[in-house]
Amino acid sequence: MLTLLAAAALAAQPTPAELTPLMALYRELHAAPELAMTETRTAARLAPVLRKLGYEVTEKVGKTGIVAVMKNGPGKTVLVRADMDGLPLEEKTGLAFASKVRTTARSGVDTGVMHACAHDTHMTALIGTARRLAASKARWKGTLVLILQPGEETSEGAAAMLSDGLFTRFPKPDTMLAFHNSASLPAGTIGLTPGPALANVDSVDVTVRGVGSHGAAPQNGRDPIVVAARIVSTLQTLVSRERSPFDPAVVTVGSFHAGATHNIIPDEARLQITVRSYTPEVRQSILDGIRRIARGEAIAAGVPDDRMPVVSVRDPYTPATVNSADLTAETRTLFTGLFGENRVRMVPAAMVGEDFSRFLIANPQGRSLLFWVGGVPQARWDQAGGEVTKLPGLHSPLWAPDAEQVIGTAVVAMEAATLEALKG
């Protein structure tokens, strides 16, 4: 049930007068995405909006991040976060305001750029929430810290903002809130997960070194392709035979490269692996297992000691996002009272990653919650019978959420959750 404070401050849905400028901003952001840690134009567009609303705005926090603070007397401090970056992907939605941006990625590859993870809805909803809270200062006390974070897709932005003094230069929050649009829920439906909600994400590179030779004389070498193939096969046992089914993990080999022609056994084969887990213990167990299996298969194949595989874990990794259980339960009650039971669901944890997790790790005395807001247009959801495999997912060049439903729902939900946290 809503508290009197939250109920007094909320309308059931943003009015057309609220939504019209928000949707105009959304279309503008959607058409002009920028890649991780290069969100200069996006930040320059949004900082003046927050400043005009009365927030004390600091730019270039963690390179391109924005921190907007509003103090309104003594009380709790609440942080609300939205991420800004797009993806190196050519948009194929057919929208009238589709991105036509092209750029050169860090890899040197020419690429299109798209808000295929719909961070444009996140930014727009933050502006809508900021506007509502600034206009209702008579109804709350405390401190708001609104952040527009760069580099979520590369897991750099949260760490960069923290390293640049997010929790030392600015008020440290008691509660941290964020939402993510969902391609697995109908538009306007809210999803909540207590505890581990999103995964640890590790990228692992394995260089399998052998001894090259002529393809017609394999006995004269040590074939790294065969060794790498055995490693790929044995890696599957890390989850199926070494982990409890109650401790989920994923080990996926996404890339296998070796050699250049038919009749030469190369010196090396290269594997690229993604590892997903929820706890530090399972993560470490899987990473140690990859090293052990790689070395063991090389030894079994007779690879010389000075040619053992090289296993490297890329840094930074993305830590698991863990929702505070009590905050999740309170928010579920709040949202059910606001939206009704049909629009609030408990959803299982996902194996995707989110660097929002770093804020709770850096501030363990606080409470944290990231919730989902469904974005699948209702007609498409009904046509697919709710089977998400028949629908475009996040990071698809075809992902086009019902942005009005996402933004409208997120503004109401985030305002309510913020007011509830501020009441302290």
Buried (B, 14 or more C-beta within 10 A) or exposed (E): EBBEBBEEBBEEBBEEEBBEBBBEBBBBBBBBBBBBBBBBEBBEBBBEBBBEBBBEBBBBBBBBBBBBBBBBEEBBBBBBBBBBBBBBBBBBBEEEBBBEBEBEEEEEEEBBBBBBBBBBBBBBBBBBBBBBBBEBEEBBBBBBBBBBBBBBBBBBBBBBBBEBEBBEEBBBBBBBBBBBBBBBBBBBBBBBBBEBBBBBBBBBBBBBBBBBBEBEEEEEBBBBBBBBBBBBEBBEEBBEEEBEEEBBBBBEBEEBEBBEEEEBBBBBBBBBBBBBBBBEEBBEBBBEBBBEBBBBBBEEBEBEEEBBBBBEBEEBBBBBBBBBEEBBEBBBBBBBBBBEEEBBBEBEBBBBBBBBBBBBBBBEEBBBBBBBBBBBBBEBBEEEEEEBEEBBBBBBBEBBBBBBBBBBBBBBBBBBBBBBBBBB
